[in-house]
Amino acid sequence: MNAGLLDNITWHTLSGPQSHWSVGGDTARRYAPGFSPIVGFADLQRPDFTALAPHCASGEPLYCAGWSGPAPAGWRIEAESTMHQMVWDGPAPPPADADEPPEPALPPGTERLGAAHVPRMLALVGLTQPGPFGPRTVELGAYYGCLDGERLRAMAGERMGAGGFREISGVCTHPDDRGHGLAHRLMARLLRQQLARGEQPFLHVMHDNRAASRVYERLGFRLRREVVVRVLARVDA
């Protein structure tokens, strides 16, 4: 696989395998409204905001990774941080602990999530803030959740992907259910499925979320690079 694709995986995703879920042109694209509010540029050193502008509502918060230049006229930067891009580097998903079999049992109540679960997914995202997520993000790949009646305890799924790389995303656990390894086991299912398809799993985690990073390292992910991530918005002149 061409690891260089990961340097601008958003663009390669939006202009490639997921182009039917994106809007834009040859130099700038974004996920269509309803999906995760993420934008990508063909050239991160010279991003074409003029081409992107018609596809963005004024004041709409949008996420952009890998661009660190000054905001052009008509745009403002609302937040800036960094995140770690981590790539799978293990032979097989490890067990949750030494007493479990090679493939840890899925949590009780595990289901494949779909449109009917979106309200509960959005509620969990709002509570835990795992990253940009929209009501149609569930369409981008397989999402699994652990349900207790109407309450979603934890979830994990797939978002971006291109050139054989596949992102694990939307990993979160309700605060009342942390410490039970729920998301860990949901991620292990995704990893097994991706590896069986010959894909290379990767993910993103905010640089200051050391607890999550340690979990991912135990699963077999390694740090590839640190990436600038910004929230930006178009503003009326």
C-alpha positions in Angstrom: 0.0 0.0 0.0 1.1 3.6 -0.6 1.5 5.0 2.9 1.8 8.5 1.4 -2.0 8.4 0.9 -2.3 8.8 4.7 -0.7 12.3 4.4 -3.9 13.5 2.8 -6.3 10.7 3.4 -9.3 13.0 3.6 -8.8 14.2 0.0 -8.1 10.7 -1.3 -11.3 9.5 0.4 -13.6 12.3 -0.7 -12.3 12.3 -4.3 -12.1 8.5 -4.5 -14.1 5.7 -2.9 -16.5 8.0 -1.1 -16.9 10.7 -3.8 -20.6 9.8 -4.2 -21.0 10.9 -0.5 -19.1 14.2 -1.1 -19.6 17.5 -2.9 -17.1 19.7 -4.6 -14.7 19.6 -7.5 -11.2 18.8 -8.6 -9.4 20.9 -5.9 -11.7 20.9 -2.9 -14.4 18.6 -1.6 -16.4 18.0 1.6 -18.7 15.3 2.9 -22.2 16.1 1.8 -24.5 17.8 4.4 -25.7 15.2 6.9 -22.4 13.4 7.0 -19.4 14.3 9.1 -18.6 18.0 8.4 -15.1 17.3 7.1 -13.4 19.1 4.2 -10.4 18.1 2.0 -8.1 19.8 -0.5 -6.1 18.3 -3.3 -3.2 20.6 -2.3 -2.9 21.3 1.5 -0.2 23.8 0.9 -2.5 25.9 -1.4 -6.0 24.9 -0.4 -8.7 26.2 -2.9 -11.2 27.8 -0.6 -12.8 29.6 -3.5 -13.9 26.2 -4.9 -15.0 25.0 -1.5 -17.1 28.1 -0.6 -20.3 27.3 -2.7 -20.7 24.0 -0.8 -20.6 25.5 2.7 -23.2 27.5 4.6 -22.1 30.7 6.3 -21.1 29.9 9.9 -21.1 26.2 9.4 -18.3 24.6 11.5 -16.1 22.4 9.3 -13.1 20.2 10.2 -9.9 20.3 8.2 -6.7 18.2 8.9 -3.2 19.0 7.7 -3.7 22.7 6.7 -1.9 25.3 8.8 -1.8 28.4 6.7 -3.5 31.7 7.4 -7.3 31.9 6.9 -8.2 33.5 3.6 -10.7 36.3 3.2 -14.2 35.2 3.9 -13.1 32.4 6.3 -12.3 32.3 10.0 -10.5 29.7 12.1 -12.7 28.9 15.1 -10.4 26.3 16.9 -7.1 24.6 16.3 -5.4 21.6 17.9 -3.4 18.5 16.9 -4.3 14.9 16.6 -2.3 11.7 16.3 -2.6 9.5 13.3 -2.1 5.9 14.3 -1.7 2.9 12.0 -2.3 -0.8 12.8 0.9 -2.6 13.3 -0.1 -5.9 15.0 -0.5 -9.5 13.8 -4.0 -9.9 15.2 -6.3 -8.1 17.7 -5.1 -9.1 21.2 -7.5 -10.4 23.8 -9.0 -7.9 26.3 -7.0 -9.7 29.0 -5.0 -12.8 29.4 -7.9 -14.9 30.7 -10.0 -14.4 27.5 -9.8 -16.4 24.3 -7.9 -15.0 21.3 -11.1 -13.4 20.1 -12.7 -11.6 23.1 -16.5 -12.1 23.4 -18.6 -9.2 22.2 -20.4 -7.3 24.9 -24.0 -8.2 25.6 -26.4 -6.3 23.5 -24.0 -5.8 20.6 -25.7 -4.9 17.3 -24.8 -3.6 13.9 -26.0 0.0 14.0 -28.1 1.6 11.3 -30.5 4.5 10.6 -32.9 3.4 13.4 -30.1 3.9 15.9 -29.0 7.4 14.8 -30.8 9.3 17.5 -29.0 7.2 20.2 -25.7 7.5 18.3 -26.0 11.3 18.2 -26.9 11.5 21.8 -23.8 9.5 22.7 -21.6 11.6 20.4 -23.0 14.7 22.0 -22.1 13.4 25.4 -18.6 12.1 24.7 -17.4 14.3 21.7 -15.4 11.7 19.8 -15.0 13.9 16.8 -17.1 15.2 13.8 -20.2 13.1 13.3 -23.5 13.6 11.5 -26.8 11.7 11.2 -25.6 10.0 7.9 -22.1 9.1 9.1 -23.4 5.6 9.9 -23.6 5.0 6.1 -19.8 5.3 5.7 -19.1 1.9 7.0 -19.8 -0.8 9.6 -20.8 0.6 13.0 -21.3 -1.6 16.0 -22.9 -0.6 19.3 -23.6 -2.1 22.7 -27.2 -1.4 23.7 -29.0 -1.7 27.0 -32.6 -1.3 26.1 -32.9 2.1 24.5 -29.5 3.3 25.8 -26.4 3.1 23.7 -23.5 2.2 26.0 -20.6 2.2 23.5 -20.0 2.2 19.8 -17.2 2.1 17.2 -17.3 2.2 13.4 -15.6 3.0 10.1 -15.3 6.4 8.3 -12.7 7.3 5.7 -10.8 4.9 3.5 -8.8 4.9 0.3 -6.1 2.8 -1.3 -6.6 -0.1 1.0 -6.5 2.0 4.2 -9.6 2.0 6.4 -10.3 4.3 9.3 -11.8 3.2 12.6 -13.8 6.2 14.0 -16.6 7.2 16.3 -15.2 5.2 19.2 -16.9 6.3 22.4 -18.3 4.9 25.6 -21.0 6.4 27.9 -19.4 7.8 31.1 -21.5 5.4 33.2 -20.1 2.4 31.3 -16.4 3.1 31.1 -13.9 0.6 32.5 -15.6 -2.5 31.1 -13.7 -2.8 27.8 -16.8 -2.3 25.7 -15.3 -0.1 22.9 -12.1 -2.2 23.0 -14.1 -5.3 22.0 -16.1 -3.5 19.4 -12.9 -2.2 17.9 -11.5 -5.7 17.9 -14.4 -6.9 15.8 -13.8 -4.1 13.3 -10.1 -4.9 13.1 -10.7 -8.5 12.4 -13.1 -7.6 9.6 -10.8 -5.1 8.1 -7.8 -7.4 8.2 -9.8 -10.2 6.7 -10.6 -7.9 3.7 -6.8 -7.1 3.3 -7.2 -3.5 4.6 -4.8 -1.5 6.7 -6.6 -0.1 9.8 -5.8 3.4 11.0 -7.4 6.0 13.3 -7.1 9.5 14.6 -7.1 10.6 18.3 -6.6 14.0 19.8 -3.0 14.4 21.1 -4.1 15.1 24.7 -6.4 12.0 24.9 -3.7 9.8 26.4 -6.1 7.3 27.9 -7.5 6.5 24.4 -4.0 6.4 22.9 -2.9 3.8 25.4 -5.9 1.6 24.6 -5.1 1.9 20.9 -1.5 1.1 21.5 -2.5 -2.1 23.4 -4.6 -3.1 20.5 -1.6 -2.8 18.1 -1.7 0.7 16.7 1.5 2.8 16.5 1.9 6.5 16.1 2.5 7.6 12.5 2.5 11.4 12.8 1.0 14.4 14.5 -1.5 16.4 12.4 -2.9 19.9 12.8 -6.7 19.9 12.9 -8.8 23.0 12.6 -12.4 24.0 12.8 -13.2 26.7 10.3 -16.2 28.4 9.0 -17.2 30.6 6.0 -18.2 34.1 6.9 -20.4 36.5 5.0 -18.5 39.5 3.6 
